Amino acid sequence: MKPRTYFGIALLFPYILWGICALIVAILSAVQEVPEILNTVLMPIVFYAFGIILWFVPYTILAIGMWIWSKSKSTMALYKLALLAPILLSALMLIEVVLVSLPAVSVAELAKDLLGQSALVGGFSLVFGYLCVGVAMGVFKFLQSKHRIAEETSASVSEGNHTPIVT
């Protein structure tokens, strides 16, 4: 598999993680008595499962944009974009929060609400975003070590081709 192919597949990881979290939440909701300590430990899973309401549209826009942009990019460019993706998602989520908060009664109320909402949504976006990126990069490194993902080699500079070739 080529690195660009893996990058495209890795863009689906947050959706797969959401499916796993939603399944865990569904199973836990069927259980009558859940120990308090387990509730505390599983709270991030619940946040992620219900968080799809907030992140689905911004992440889908981001993933489509990243997928289109990634055509004919080097592995290093894809790596840098993956590290930047949670920050971009936070920015898109901020735009979403502003659009949802627009019907505010006054500008002062909008500013007050935006500060808290932005911190909460942005913080969760960064935490879960870097979690997903970390897992995807870990899987990438593992697959590379098992020779399931091709290594990039330096391209020859013939005919003005300056982009790396994937072997």
N, C-alpha and C positions, 0 to 999 in steps of 0.2 A: 504494500500500500504506500502511496505517496504521502508526504507530509500534508499537502493541501487537501487530500481526500480525508485524512484523519481530522484536520481542522474543521472541515464541513460537518463531519459526523459529531465532533466534540461540541459543536454549537447546539446539538440536541440534548446534551447532558442535563441542563437545568430542567427540561421537560421530563426526562427520565427520572431524575431525582424527585421531582414533584409527584410523579406517579407512585414512586416507592413511599414517599411521605404520606400521600393521601391513603395508600393501602394500610400503612401503619395506624393512621388516625382512625380509619374505618374499623380496623380490628380492635383497637383500644376502646372505641365507642361501644362496641358490642360487649365488652367485659364489664361486669357489674361493679367490682371493687378493684380499683387500681391504687396501689400503695402511693402515698404522698411523695416519697422520694422519687418514684418512677415518673410521676407527673412533672416534677421539677426537671428531671433529666430529659424528658421527652418534649419539653416546651418548645425548643427550637424547631423540632420536627413539625409541631402543630403550627407555629408561626409560618414556616415555609409552605406548608400545605394550604393554609388559608391565604397566604401572601400572594398566591397566583392571581387573586382578584386585582392586586395592585401592579404586579410586575409583568403580567402576561403580554399586554399590548406594548409597553416600552421595550421589553426584552425581544419580542418578536420583530419589532422594527430594527432594533440593534443587530439581531442575528442575521436578518436578511441583508442589511447594509454591509455587515462584516463578510458575509458569504460572497456578495457581489464584488466587494473590494478585494477579496483575497485571490481572485483569479490572477494567475501568473505572478504571484508574489513569492519571495524567498521564504524559507523556513524562519530566518531571523526576523523578517518583517511580520510574519504571522505570530511569532513568539512575543514580539513587542506589542502587537495589537491585543493579544490575549491578556497581557499584563495591564493594558490600559482599559480593557472592556468593562470591569466593574465601575471604574470612574465614569466612563461614558454612560453606563446604565444609571448611575446615580444622577447624572445630569438630566437624562431623559425622564427619570422619575420625578425630579424637581419640577420639570416642565409639566408633567402630569398633575402634580400636587397644585401648582399654580392654576392650571386650567380647571381643576375640580373646585378650587377655593374661590374662583372669580365671583360667584354670586354673593360674596361677603357684603355685609351691611355698610362697612366703611373701609377706607384704606388702612386705618389704624388696626382694625380688627383683622384684616387680611394679613398685614405684616406680623401681627402677634401670633396668629395661627400658623402662618408659613414657617416661622422660625422653629417652632416645636415639631411640626410635621416634617419639615425638611431634615431636621436632625435625626428623627426616628426613621424615616423612610431611607434617607441617605446612609445611615449607619447600618441598617439591615441589608441594604443593597451591597454595600462594600463587604460586609462579613460573609454573606451567602455567595456573593460574586467571586470573592477570592477563594472561598471554599471550593466552588465548582471549578475555577481555573486551576487551583492546586491539584485537585483530583485528576482533571483532564491532562495536565502536564505530567503528573506522576504516571498515568497510564501510557502517555506518549513515550516517556523515558523507558518504561518497562518494555513496551512493544519494540522500541528501538534496540534495546539490549538483547532482545530475542530475535532480532533481524526481521521483524514483521513490518517495520516501516523503513523505507529506503533512506540512506544518508544522502545529503546534498554534497555534490562535488563542485569544484570550481569550474566555471564555464570557460571554454576557449573564447578568445576575443576575436574570433574570425567573424567577418561580415558584420561587425558592430554589435554583436550579441553580448550584452553585459549582464544578463540575468542568469542566475545559477541554474544548472541542469540537475534534475533529480534522476538518479539512476535506479 
